[in-house]
Amino acid sequence: MNISSIRKDYIKDQLTEHMAGLDPLAVFGNWLDDAVKSGICEPTAMVLSTISPEGYPSSRVVLLKGLDKGRLLFYTNYTSNKGRHLSGNPRASLLFFWGELERQVRFEGDVTKLPDSDSDEYFISRPYESRIGAMVSRQSTVINGRDELDRNFSELFDKFKANHEDMRRPAYWGGYAFDPISVEFWQGRANRLHDRLRYRKTGDSWIRERLSP
């Protein structure tokens, strides 16, 4: 298969300065709404990239779980690879790609842990099975096999099914807030002359710039 011959022209939309305005988080909110309403699979999926202690970039897909005062919220295991990376270097990037809409958004910024009370509240709001999964998984660690996960899941499922109130968020699991310092919007256009608008934070304001495709 000759993948170099794959071609796609982008003709669905455009992104002008007038359309975007001066607030990148407002633009992102509108684009996220469009993605959700379009019915595409996992519209809140984002690629989170962190840096290992050895200096290597590491990327994985996580789900956006909230927007709060210009910050993007997500939850994970604090002892996972990404949690350990963020503990040593609390800077990261996020990437949203909505291929069906021919759009991409890139964020760079700083990451902080959410207060325990916020993580507790979100943990309790999750489906019962998802809470059990978070308690069972020691994310990123080596395990003996799938049977180990399934056995531990079944044991905890039976333990708490009679009284969900006894469940508590494990200390190694919780939320992060991503505070962007740079946001770039990409809208596919014909002839590879895509629209790219970048916003850079300076103080409490944003500088908007058009980038060459």
N, CA, C and O of each residue as an XYZ file, in Angstrom:
852
protein
N       0.845     -1.199      0.000
C       0.000      0.000      0.000
C       0.880      1.250      0.000
O       1.756      1.399      0.852
N       0.648      2.127     -0.940
C       1.428      3.354     -1.058
C       0.703      4.485     -0.333
O      -0.145      5.160     -0.915
N       1.037      4.686      0.925
C       0.319      5.695      1.700
C       0.672      7.112      1.274
O      -0.056      8.052      1.593
N       1.780      7.278      0.556
C       2.162      8.625      0.120
C       1.179      9.187     -0.907
O       1.170     10.391     -1.166
N       0.360      8.325     -1.487
C      -0.591      8.793     -2.493
C      -1.938      9.201     -1.893
O      -2.815      9.685     -2.609
N      -2.101      9.009     -0.593
C      -3.372      9.392      0.040
C      -3.489     10.909      0.053
O      -2.578     11.605      0.499
N      -4.591     11.407     -0.428
C      -4.811     12.849     -0.490
C      -6.233     13.181     -0.049
O      -7.166     12.418     -0.301
N      -6.390     14.325      0.612
C      -7.714     14.816      0.981
C      -7.695     16.329      0.889
O      -6.769     16.974      1.381
N      -8.699     16.891      0.269
C      -8.814     18.340      0.213
C      -9.807     18.782      1.283
O     -10.794     18.095      1.550
N      -9.541     19.919      1.885
C     -10.368     20.412      2.985
C     -11.189     21.609      2.501
O     -10.646     22.627      2.074
N     -12.495     21.456      2.580
C     -13.361     22.478      1.969
C     -14.558     22.846      2.846
O     -15.431     23.591      2.402
N     -14.619     22.338      4.084
C     -15.840     22.492      4.864
C     -16.041     23.870      5.464
O     -17.179     24.319      5.598
N     -14.961     24.556      5.829
C     -15.151     25.805      6.576
C     -13.923     26.686      6.422
O     -12.973     26.344      5.718
N     -13.963     27.824      7.094
C     -12.846     28.747      7.126
C     -12.762     29.344      8.524
O     -13.698     29.221      9.314
N     -11.647     29.987      8.826
C     -11.479     30.636     10.115
C     -10.830     31.995      9.892
O      -9.641     32.090      9.587
N     -11.627     33.038     10.048
C     -11.126     34.405      9.898
C     -10.976     35.047     11.271
O     -11.535     34.570     12.258
N     -10.214     36.132     11.317
C     -10.044     36.863     12.560
C     -11.384     37.379     13.077
O     -11.635     37.366     14.283
N     -12.235     37.829     12.176
C     -13.547     38.332     12.582
C     -14.383     37.222     13.218
O     -15.049     37.443     14.229
N     -14.345     36.039     12.630
C     -15.102     34.920     13.176
C     -14.571     34.502     14.538
O     -15.348     34.109     15.408
N     -13.257     34.581     14.737
C     -12.646     34.055     15.952
C     -12.779     34.996     17.143
O     -13.027     34.552     18.264
N     -12.617     36.286     16.904
C     -12.624     37.203     18.035
C     -11.306     37.167     18.790
O     -10.303     36.667     18.280
N     -11.312     37.700     20.009
C     -10.073     37.870     20.763
C      -9.936     36.922     21.945
O      -8.910     36.942     22.626
N     -10.938     36.096     22.206
C     -10.911     35.184     23.348
C     -10.800     33.744     22.861
O     -11.782     33.196     22.361
N      -9.630     33.115     22.992
C      -9.471     31.760     22.472
C     -10.340     30.728     23.185
O     -10.744     29.739     22.574
N     -10.633     30.942     24.468
C     -11.457     29.973     25.182
C     -12.905     30.013     24.711
O     -13.606     29.002     24.758
N     -13.353     31.190     24.256
C     -14.692     31.285     23.667
C     -14.734     30.544     22.337
O     -15.699     29.840     22.041
N     -13.683     30.705     21.539
C     -13.614     29.978     20.264
C     -13.609     28.475     20.531
O     -14.333     27.720     19.882
N     -12.796     28.051     21.481
C     -12.724     26.628     21.791
C     -14.074     26.099     22.265
O     -14.481     25.005     21.874
N     -14.770     26.862     23.100
C     -16.089     26.433     23.563
C     -17.056     26.228     22.419
O     -17.824     25.266     22.409
N     -17.020     27.138     21.450
C     -17.901     27.002     20.284
C     -17.527     25.790     19.448
O     -18.405     25.055     18.995
N     -16.231     25.571     19.238
C     -15.786     24.424     18.451
C     -16.102     23.108     19.164
O     -16.476     22.125     18.525
N     -15.952     23.096     20.477
C     -16.291     21.890     21.232
C     -17.779     21.592     21.123
O     -18.169     20.435     20.965
N     -18.612     22.622     21.206
C     -20.056     22.437     21.024
C     -20.346     21.851     19.643
O     -21.158     20.936     19.507
N     -19.684     22.379     18.632
C     -19.879     21.856     17.269
C     -19.499     20.381     17.198
O     -20.192     19.585     16.565
N     -18.389     20.018     17.855
C     -17.932     18.628     17.821
C     -18.925     17.704     18.517
O     -19.210     16.612     18.026
N     -19.453     18.142     19.663
C     -20.429     17.332     20.391
C     -21.700     17.162     19.567
O     -22.226     16.055     19.446
N     -22.189     18.260     19.003
C     -23.440     18.217     18.236
C     -23.303     17.439     16.934
O     -24.293     16.935     16.402
N     -22.078     17.341     16.417
C     -21.873     16.644     15.140
C     -22.034     15.138     15.274
O     -22.208     14.437     14.277
N     -21.975     14.635     16.519
C     -22.131     13.199     16.731
C     -20.874     12.383     16.479
O     -20.947     11.158     16.391
N     -19.714     13.038     16.360
C     -18.488     12.285     16.127
C     -18.121     11.491     17.376
O     -18.546     11.828     18.481
N     -17.341     10.450     17.196
C     -16.932      9.590     18.298
C     -15.961     10.328     19.224
O     -14.973     10.903     18.769
N     -16.251     10.305     20.507
C     -15.387     10.877     21.538
C     -14.968     12.321     21.244
O     -13.779     12.587     21.063
N     -15.909     13.246     21.193
C     -15.555     14.637     20.889
C     -14.686     15.293     21.954
O     -14.026     16.295     21.678
N     -14.674     14.736     23.185
C     -13.857     15.326     24.253
C     -12.485     14.670     24.370
O     -11.722     14.993     25.281
N     -12.165     13.754     23.460
C     -10.859     13.091     23.506
C      -9.756     14.074     23.132
O      -9.885     14.832     22.171
N      -8.672     14.053     23.903
C      -7.558     14.954     23.639
C      -6.247     14.212     23.900
O      -6.164     13.365     24.789
N      -5.248     14.539     23.125
C      -3.920     13.959     23.305
C      -3.163     14.813     24.319
O      -2.892     15.990     24.081
N      -2.831     14.205     25.444
C      -2.057     14.879     26.484
C      -0.598     14.467     26.341
O      -0.282     13.278     26.385
N       0.287     15.435     26.173
C       1.724     15.159     26.038
C       2.466     15.740     27.233
O       2.304     16.910     27.579
N       3.288     14.891     27.859
C       4.102     15.282     29.001
C       5.560     14.972     28.676
O       5.865     14.408     27.625
N       6.459     15.347     29.592
C       7.887     15.119     29.398
C       8.405     14.240     30.531
O       8.194     14.537     31.707
N       9.088     13.151     30.161
C       9.626     12.231     31.147
C      10.854     12.835     31.822
O      11.415     13.810     31.322
N      11.283     12.263     32.963
C      12.504     12.761     33.620
C      13.724     12.695     32.710
O      14.670     13.464     32.884
N      13.711     11.780     31.740
C      14.822     11.660     30.809
C      14.729     12.653     29.650
O      15.627     12.724     28.811
N      13.633     13.420     29.612
C      13.480     14.430     28.581
C      12.737     13.981     27.347
O      12.688     14.705     26.352
N      12.146     12.773     27.398
C      11.399     12.276     26.241
C       9.938     12.721     26.315
O       9.332     12.657     27.384
N       9.359     13.173     25.186
C       7.922     13.465     25.175
C       7.135     12.159     25.215
O       7.561     11.145     24.662
N       5.990     12.199     25.871
C       5.133     11.017     26.005
C       3.693     11.465     25.819
O       3.238     12.401     26.477
N       2.971     10.791     24.916
C       1.610     11.204     24.581
C       0.633     10.063     24.768
O       0.967      8.894     24.574
N      -0.600     10.431     25.156
C      -1.701      9.469     25.278
C      -3.012     10.243     25.193
O      -3.046     11.460     25.375
N      -4.087      9.515     24.914
C      -5.401     10.139     24.808
C      -6.098     10.078     26.164
O      -6.187      9.014     26.777
N      -6.587     11.219     26.624
C      -7.418     11.300     27.820
C      -8.678     12.078     27.448
O      -8.785     12.609     26.342
N      -9.627     12.140     28.378
C     -10.888     12.820     28.097
C     -10.998     14.124     28.874
O     -10.726     14.163     30.074
N     -11.395     15.185     28.192
C     -11.696     16.451     28.839
C     -12.963     16.283     29.666
O     -13.969     15.777     29.169
N     -12.918     16.708     30.926
C     -14.071     16.518     31.807
C     -14.643     17.816     32.351
O     -15.546     17.789     33.187
N     -14.138     18.940     31.895
C     -14.724     20.187     32.342
C     -13.922     21.389     31.888
O     -12.737     21.283     31.571
N     -14.588     22.535     31.862
C     -13.963     23.824     31.618
C     -14.324     24.723     32.788
O     -15.495     24.859     33.141
N     -13.302     25.341     33.391
C     -13.548     26.150     34.584
C     -12.640     27.367     34.582
O     -11.430     27.249     34.771
N     -13.226     28.527     34.370
C     -12.482     29.782     34.415
C     -11.247     29.761     33.515
O     -10.161     30.184     33.910
N     -11.441     29.262     32.306
C     -10.360     29.228     31.331
C      -9.419     28.059     31.471
O      -8.439     27.969     30.731
N      -9.687     27.156     32.402
C      -8.840     25.977     32.596
C      -9.561     24.738     32.073
O     -10.789     24.662     32.109
N      -8.792     23.774     31.589
C      -9.323     22.518     31.093
C      -9.055     21.443     32.150
O      -7.932     21.315     32.638
N     -10.075     20.682     32.498
C      -9.983     19.725     33.598
C      -9.970     18.289     33.081
O     -10.710     17.936     32.163
N      -9.117     17.476     33.687
C      -9.108     16.044     33.386
C      -8.710     15.282     34.641
O      -8.169     15.858     35.585
N      -8.984     13.981     34.642
C      -8.757     13.144     35.825
C      -7.974     11.903     35.436
O      -8.122     11.373     34.335
N      -7.127     11.444     36.371
C      -6.314     10.272     36.074
C      -5.696      9.740     37.361
O      -5.985     10.229     38.453
N      -4.847      8.737     37.218
C      -4.113      8.159     38.328
C      -2.839      8.973     38.551
O      -2.030      9.121     37.635
N      -2.660      9.497     39.754
C      -1.497     10.332     40.042
C      -0.178      9.567     39.949
O       0.873     10.168     39.723
N      -0.228      8.240     40.124
C       1.008      7.454     40.088
C       1.282      6.872     38.702
O       2.251      6.133     38.527
N       0.445      7.192     37.719
C       0.675      6.746     36.345
C       1.884      7.468     35.770
O       2.433      8.377     36.392
N       2.292      7.052     34.572
C       3.418      7.734     33.928
C       3.157      9.228     33.786
O       4.020     10.049     34.095
N       1.955      9.576     33.316
C       1.676     11.001     33.124
C       1.638     11.749     34.448
O       2.063     12.901     34.530
N       1.121     11.080     35.503
C       1.105     11.714     36.814
C       2.505     11.970     37.339
O       2.782     13.032     37.895
N       3.393     10.989     37.161
C       4.771     11.157     37.609
C       5.498     12.218     36.774
O       6.292     12.997     37.301
N       5.221     12.236     35.491
C       5.826     13.270     34.647
C       5.402     14.664     35.101
O       6.231     15.567     35.218
N       4.113     14.832     35.353
C       3.600     16.144     35.746
C       4.091     16.563     37.121
O       4.216     17.753     37.408
N       4.369     15.572     37.975
C       4.919     15.897     39.287
C       6.304     16.509     39.157
O       6.660     17.412     39.914
N       7.086     16.023     38.202
C       8.435     16.535     37.996
C       8.504     17.742     37.088
O       9.390     18.583     37.236
N       7.569     17.836     36.141
C       7.553     18.938     35.181
C       6.095     19.271     34.872
O       5.503     18.666     33.978
N       5.506     20.226     35.601
C       4.066     20.504     35.469
C       3.703     21.338     34.240
O       2.870     22.241     34.316
N       4.331     21.029     33.118
C       4.001     21.676     31.844
C       3.605     20.597     30.854
O       4.154     19.495     30.874
N       2.643     20.915     29.978
C       2.136     19.895     29.059
C       1.525     20.564     27.843
O       1.398     21.786     27.778
N       1.149     19.731     26.882
C       0.383     20.200     25.723
C      -0.839     19.313     25.558
O      -0.844     18.152     25.967
N      -1.868     19.877     24.955
C      -3.098     19.157     24.639
C      -3.383     19.316     23.158
O      -3.109     20.365     22.575
N      -3.929     18.283     22.555
C      -4.286     18.332     21.141
C      -5.665     17.724     20.940
O      -5.904     16.576     21.314
N      -6.564     18.488     20.355
C      -7.868     17.997     19.912
C      -7.842     17.919     18.393
O      -7.421     18.865     17.727
N      -8.292     16.793     17.844
C      -8.409     16.668     16.396
C      -9.789     16.132     16.064
O     -10.140     15.010     16.428
N     -10.566     16.952     15.367
C     -11.909     16.569     14.932
C     -11.886     16.472     13.412
O     -12.245     17.415     12.706
N     -11.452     15.299     12.919
C     -11.253     15.121     11.492
C     -12.502     15.336     10.676
O     -12.439     15.861      9.564
N     -13.642     14.933     11.217
C     -14.898     15.093     10.481
C     -15.228     16.566     10.242
O     -15.904     16.908      9.272
N     -14.747     17.431     11.131
C     -14.982     18.876     10.986
C     -13.779     19.590     10.371
O     -13.806     20.802     10.158
N     -12.719     18.818     10.086
C     -11.488     19.367      9.517
C     -10.905     20.453     10.418
O     -10.500     21.522      9.962
N     -10.878     20.132     11.739
C     -10.408     21.101     12.721
C      -9.440     20.462     13.706
O      -9.505     19.268     13.998
N      -8.546     21.296     14.204
C      -7.584     20.879     15.214
C      -7.339     22.054     16.162
O      -7.331     23.210     15.741
N      -7.140     21.745     17.445
C      -6.794     22.776     18.432
C      -5.607     22.273     19.242
O      -5.614     21.147     19.740
N      -4.593     23.115     19.368
C      -3.394     22.789     20.144
C      -3.265     23.758     21.311
O      -3.390     24.972     21.147
N      -3.011     23.192     22.506
C      -2.796     23.982     23.713
C      -1.403     23.705     24.268
O      -0.910     22.580     24.184
N      -0.774     24.722     24.831
C       0.400     24.554     25.670
C       0.137     25.302     26.965
O      -0.469     26.373     26.962
N       0.601     24.726     28.083
C       0.331     25.403     29.333
C       0.855     24.682     30.558
O       1.642     23.740     30.462
N       0.400     25.147     31.710
C       0.841     24.651     33.006
C      -0.275     23.830     33.653
O      -1.459     24.099     33.450
N       0.122     22.829     34.428
C      -0.829     21.894     35.022
C      -0.682     21.887     36.536
O       0.432     21.836     37.057
N      -1.809     21.936     37.242
C      -1.819     21.835     38.698
C      -2.876     20.824     39.122
O      -3.852     20.598     38.408
N      -2.676     20.220     40.281
C      -3.675     19.309     40.830
C      -4.894     20.086     41.304
O      -4.777     21.199     41.818
N      -6.058     19.487     41.124
C      -7.272     20.061     41.668
C      -7.343     19.807     43.176
O      -6.730     18.857     43.663
N      -8.072     20.630     43.917
C      -8.273     20.364     45.346
C      -8.933     18.997     45.554
O      -9.705     18.539     44.712
N      -8.624     18.354     46.680
C      -9.197     17.046     46.975
C     -10.716     17.065     46.929
O     -11.340     16.097     46.495
N     -11.309     18.160     47.374
C     -12.774     18.240     47.399
C     -13.360     18.164     45.999
O     -14.414     17.561     45.799
N     -12.679     18.777     45.019
C     -13.152     18.717     43.635
C     -13.028     17.305     43.081
O     -13.925     16.818     42.392
N     -11.905     16.647     43.388
C     -11.714     15.275     42.916
C     -12.707     14.326     43.577
O     -13.219     13.411     42.931
N     -12.980     14.539     44.862
C     -13.971     13.712     45.563
C     -15.343     13.844     44.909
O     -16.031     12.848     44.684
N     -15.728     15.064     44.612
C     -17.042     15.315     44.016
C     -17.173     14.648     42.654
O     -18.200     14.042     42.345
N     -16.130     14.762     41.846
C     -16.203     14.139     40.522
C     -16.189     12.617     40.629
O     -16.912     11.936     39.902
N     -15.366     12.083     41.535
C     -15.276     10.628     41.681
C     -16.641     10.026     42.012
O     -17.026      9.006     41.442
N     -17.363     10.649     42.921
C     -18.677     10.140     43.317
C     -19.680     10.232     42.179
O     -20.635      9.456     42.134
N     -19.478     11.176     41.253
C     -20.414     11.344     40.141
C     -20.226     10.291     39.055
O     -21.084     10.148     38.184
N     -19.129      9.558     39.091
C     -18.841      8.579     38.040
C     -19.728      7.339     38.198
O     -20.219      7.061     39.292
N     -19.931      6.601     37.110
C     -20.653      5.331     37.221
C     -19.946      4.396     38.201
O     -18.725      4.444     38.351
N     -20.722      3.556     38.857
C     -20.190      2.643     39.864
C     -19.022      1.819     39.317
O     -17.985      1.694     39.968
N     -19.198      1.260     38.116
C     -18.165      0.419     37.529
C     -16.873      1.200     37.265
O     -15.777      0.661     37.414
N     -17.008      2.467     36.875
C     -15.830      3.287     36.616
C     -15.074      3.578     37.907
O     -13.844      3.625     37.910
N     -15.800      3.773     38.999
C     -15.137      3.991     40.290
C     -14.366      2.742     40.714
O     -13.237      2.827     41.198
N     -14.992      1.587     40.525
C     -14.301      0.337     40.855
C     -13.034      0.196     40.004
O     -11.980     -0.191     40.509
N     -13.146      0.513     38.714
C     -11.997      0.428     37.826
C     -10.844      1.303     38.288
O      -9.686      0.888     38.232
N     -11.155      2.519     38.748
C     -10.114      3.434     39.221
C      -9.442      2.890     40.476
O      -8.241      3.074     40.674
N     -10.219      2.220     41.320
C      -9.677      1.657     42.551
C      -8.802      0.436     42.268
O      -7.822      0.191     42.971
N      -9.160     -0.322     41.243
C      -8.443     -1.554     40.926
C      -7.126     -1.281     40.199
O      -6.113     -1.925     40.472
N      -7.147     -0.334     39.287
C      -5.990     -0.126     38.409
C      -4.853      0.608     39.110
O      -5.062      1.652     39.728
N      -3.667      0.059     39.007
C      -2.430      0.778     39.365
C      -1.782      1.155     38.037
O      -0.821      0.532     37.584
N      -2.338      2.185     37.441
C      -2.083      2.510     36.043
C      -0.591      2.587     35.721
O       0.199      3.164     36.469
N      -0.236      1.994     34.594
C       1.120      1.992     34.025
C       2.055      0.978     34.675
O       3.186      0.819     34.215
N       1.619      0.279     35.739
C       2.483     -0.726     36.353
C       2.322     -2.067     35.638
O       1.280     -2.339     35.040
N       3.348     -2.890     35.704
C       3.314     -4.217     35.091
C       2.462     -5.153     35.955
O       2.610     -5.173     37.177
N       1.573     -5.928     35.326
C       0.732     -6.892     36.034
C       0.944     -8.275     35.444
O       1.499     -8.424     34.355
N       0.497     -9.278     36.173
C       0.727    -10.661     35.751
C      -0.154    -11.088     34.583
O       0.223    -11.971     33.812
N      -1.316    -10.474     34.447
C      -2.205    -10.846     33.352
C      -3.574    -10.227     33.535
O      -3.857     -9.595     34.553
N      -4.427    -10.420     32.525
C      -5.777     -9.867     32.569
C      -6.583    -10.458     33.723
O      -7.420     -9.773     34.311
N      -6.334    -11.722     34.046
C      -7.079    -12.376     35.116
C      -6.939    -11.637     36.442
O      -7.874    -11.589     37.242
N      -5.769    -11.068     36.662
C      -5.535    -10.325     37.907
C      -6.476     -9.124     37.996
O      -7.074     -8.881     39.044
N      -6.609     -8.377     36.906
C      -7.523     -7.235     36.883
C      -8.959     -7.672     37.111
O      -9.661     -7.110     37.951
N      -9.397     -8.686     36.352
C     -10.785     -9.135     36.439
C     -11.118     -9.656     37.835
O     -12.210     -9.408     38.346
N     -10.187    -10.374     38.451
C     -10.417    -10.915     39.793
C     -10.545     -9.784     40.820
O     -11.457     -9.795     41.647
N      -9.643     -8.823     40.765
C      -9.688     -7.704     41.705
C     -10.933     -6.850     41.500
O     -11.520     -6.350     42.459
N     -11.329     -6.689     40.239
C     -12.541     -5.927     39.944
C     -13.752     -6.622     40.563
O     -14.573     -5.976     41.215
N     -13.866     -7.926     40.364
C     -15.012     -8.675     40.887
C     -15.082     -8.612     42.404
O     -16.167     -8.500     42.975
N     -13.925     -8.683     43.060
C     -13.893     -8.650     44.528
C     -14.397     -7.308     45.050
O     -15.208     -7.262     45.974
N     -13.913     -6.212     44.453
C     -14.356     -4.899     44.909
C     -15.798     -4.622     44.509
O     -16.542     -3.984     45.253
N     -16.194     -5.104     43.330
C     -17.578     -4.918     42.885
C     -18.538     -5.530     43.893
O     -19.539     -4.909     44.253
N     -18.245     -6.738     44.350
C     -19.104     -7.418     45.319
C     -19.032     -6.752     46.697
O     -20.025     -6.700     47.423
N     -17.857     -6.249     47.043
C     -17.664     -5.644     48.362
C     -18.524     -4.401     48.555
O     -19.087     -4.194     49.630
N     -18.626     -3.572     47.512
C     -19.299     -2.286     47.665
C     -20.700     -2.230     47.065
O     -21.390     -1.224     47.231
N     -21.138     -3.272     46.379
C     -22.422     -3.177     45.676
C     -23.602     -2.969     46.618
O     -24.607     -2.376     46.225
N     -23.494     -3.449     47.862
C     -24.595     -3.291     48.809
C     -24.650     -1.884     49.378
O     -25.718     -1.418     49.776
N     -23.516     -1.204     49.421
C     -23.479      0.129     50.004
C     -22.418      0.968     49.307
O     -21.245      0.950     49.679
N     -22.849      1.693     48.304
C     -21.914      2.524     47.550
C     -21.335      3.647     48.408
O     -20.278      4.190     48.087
N     -22.020      3.998     49.494
C     -21.562      5.098     50.318
C     -20.222      4.800     50.987
O     -19.513      5.718     51.399
N     -19.875      3.518     51.093
C     -18.600      3.152     51.710
C     -17.415      3.395     50.783
O     -16.265      3.336     51.216
N     -17.688      3.664     49.519
C     -16.608      3.884     48.567
C     -15.983      5.258     48.769
O     -16.688      6.254     48.930
N     -14.685      5.301     48.758
C     -13.959      6.553     48.875
C     -12.967      6.660     47.717
O     -12.406      5.660     47.268
N     -12.766      7.870     47.250
C     -11.779      8.082     46.188
C     -10.400      7.683     46.688
O      -9.971      8.147     47.744
N      -9.697      6.829     45.946
C      -8.334      6.485     46.364
C      -7.423      7.699     46.266
O      -7.563      8.519     45.359
N      -6.496      7.807     47.197
C      -5.618      8.977     47.260
C      -4.756      9.119     46.021
O      -4.278     10.213     45.721
N      -4.550      8.024     45.297
C      -3.691      8.072     44.108
C      -4.450      8.444     42.846
O      -3.879      8.380     41.758
N      -5.706      8.826     42.950
C      -6.518      9.149     41.783
C      -7.172     10.512     41.995
O      -7.690     10.798     43.074
N      -7.143     11.361     40.944
C      -7.773     12.674     41.086
C      -7.628     13.530     39.844
O      -7.293     13.045     38.763
N      -7.888     14.810     40.023
C      -7.985     15.698     38.874
C      -6.839     16.681     38.734
O      -6.096     16.966     39.673
N      -6.733     17.188     37.504
C      -5.767     18.224     37.168
C      -6.486     19.364     36.452
O      -7.508     19.169     35.793
N      -5.923     20.552     36.602
C      -6.378     21.721     35.848
C      -5.251     22.174     34.935
O      -4.123     22.390     35.379
N      -5.566     22.314     33.662
C      -4.599     22.759     32.654
C      -4.878     24.230     32.356
O      -5.974     24.584     31.920
N      -3.888     25.077     32.590
C      -4.022     26.530     32.392
C      -3.237     26.928     31.149
O      -2.008     26.982     31.198
N      -3.917     27.209     30.026
C      -3.205     27.440     28.761
C      -2.472     28.776     28.723
O      -2.942     29.786     29.246
N      -1.300     28.746     28.083
C      -0.573     29.981     27.786
C      -0.500     30.208     26.277
O      -0.146     31.298     25.828
N      -0.835     29.173     25.492
C      -0.855     29.280     24.037
C      -1.953     28.371     23.501
O      -2.094     27.226     23.931
N      -2.732     28.901     22.553
C      -3.809     28.126     21.932
C      -3.755     28.372     20.425
O      -3.750     29.519     19.979
N      -3.715     27.296     19.646
C      -3.694     27.447     18.189
C      -4.862     26.697     17.555
O      -5.077     25.515     17.824
N      -5.603     27.393     16.721
C      -6.732     26.811     15.996
C      -6.344     26.571     14.544
O      -5.765     27.434     13.884
N      -6.677     25.378     14.067
C      -6.371     24.988     12.692
C      -7.667     24.579     12.012
O      -8.366     23.676     12.470
N      -7.977     25.248     10.922
C      -9.134     24.899     10.105
C      -8.629     24.504      8.726
O      -7.986     25.302      8.044
N      -8.919     23.269      8.314
C      -8.476     22.816      7.006
C      -9.050     23.661      5.880
O     -10.226     24.023      5.905
N      -8.219     23.972      4.894
C      -8.650     24.741      3.722
C      -8.108     24.071      2.463
O      -7.240     23.201      2.530
N      -8.629     24.486      1.335
C      -8.224     23.907      0.054
C      -6.758     24.204     -0.248
O      -6.198     25.193      0.225
N      -6.154     23.329     -1.043
C      -4.789     23.507     -1.544
C      -3.735     23.563     -0.436
O      -2.659     24.133     -0.619
N      -4.055     22.969      0.708
C      -3.166     22.954      1.863
C      -2.875     24.353      2.428
O      -1.939     24.526      3.208
N      -3.664     25.329      2.038
C      -3.513     26.690      2.571
C      -4.459     26.840      3.762
O      -5.418     27.611      3.721
N      -4.169     26.088      4.818
C      -5.051     26.020      5.976
C      -5.043     27.335      6.763
O      -4.081     28.102      6.712
N      -6.129     27.572      7.484
C      -6.197     28.711      8.398
C      -5.613     28.304      9.746
O      -6.010     27.292     10.325
N      -4.664     29.102     10.241
C      -4.065     28.875     11.554
C      -4.043     30.181     12.329
O      -3.379     31.138     11.930
N      -4.770     30.218     13.438
C      -4.749     31.371     14.325
C      -4.197     30.940     15.680
O      -4.689     29.996     16.298
N      -3.167     31.651     16.124
C      -2.559     31.339     17.418
C      -2.786     32.489     18.391
O      -2.677     33.663     18.037
N      -3.106     32.116     19.628
C      -3.263     33.083     20.714
C      -2.176     32.829     21.749
O      -2.006     31.704     22.220
N      -1.436     33.887     22.103
C      -0.406     33.792     23.135
C      -0.802     34.665     24.315
O      -1.175     35.825     24.144
N      -0.719     34.103     25.509
C      -1.124     34.838     26.698
C      -0.007     35.747     27.166
O       1.145     35.327     27.271
N      -0.347     36.982     27.445
C       0.591     37.932     28.012
C      -0.130     38.682     29.123
O      -1.019     39.492     28.860
N       0.250     38.412     30.349
C      -0.477     38.962     31.483
C      -1.871     38.376     31.530
O      -2.043     37.157     31.547
N      -2.871     39.253     31.552
C      -4.267     38.808     31.555
C      -4.903     38.897     30.172
O      -6.112     38.712     30.027
N      -4.089     39.180     29.157
C      -4.612     39.372     27.807
C      -4.040     38.320     26.857
O      -3.106     37.587     27.183
N      -4.650     38.279     25.657
C      -4.197     37.354     24.621
C      -3.774     38.136     23.378
O      -4.434     39.093     22.974
N      -2.666     37.712     22.784
C      -2.222     38.244     21.500
C      -2.607     37.245     20.417
O      -2.259     36.068     20.505
N      -3.314     37.703     19.409
C      -3.752     36.827     18.329
C      -2.870     37.030     17.108
O      -2.583     38.163     16.722
N      -2.438     35.923     16.499
C      -1.553     35.978     15.333
C      -2.009     34.950     14.311
O      -2.451     33.857     14.664
N      -1.894     35.316     13.035
C      -2.138     34.347     11.961
C      -0.811     33.736     11.558
O       0.172     34.440     11.325
N      -0.799     32.394     11.478
C       0.409     31.663     11.116
C       0.301     31.147      9.683
O      -0.781     30.795      9.213
N       1.423     31.109      9.011
C       1.462     30.500      7.686
C       1.200     28.997      7.816
O       1.687     28.356      8.747
N       0.437     28.445      6.887
C       0.174     27.001      6.955
C       1.389     26.169      6.616
O       1.319     24.940      6.631
